[in-house]
Amino acid sequence: MIIRDELYKRFGTDRSRKYLAKRFPSGTTERYQEKIRKKGLNAEGQTVASYVIEEISAKITEVLDNENS
């Protein structure tokens, strides 16, 4: 819920839900977060959730930029 709520704040519910449904059709990011945790991709002091939020935000921003080009 932390990830979803933050994306809603940044991009609105429609855009966020559309991306999340496409990227995580099971309705949860738990498996993906565990993968990040195991690989140690999040920076020291950074939560896995904040890593995922930033990664998804970058991808949504990229999509928006391409739509506006």
HELIX and SHEET records of a PDB file:
HELIX    1   1 ILE A    2  PHE A   11  1                                  10    
HELIX    2   2 THR A   13  ARG A   23  1                                  11    
HELIX    3   3 GLU A   30  LYS A   39  1                                  10    
HELIX    4   4 VAL A   48  GLU A   67  1                                  20    
END                                                                             
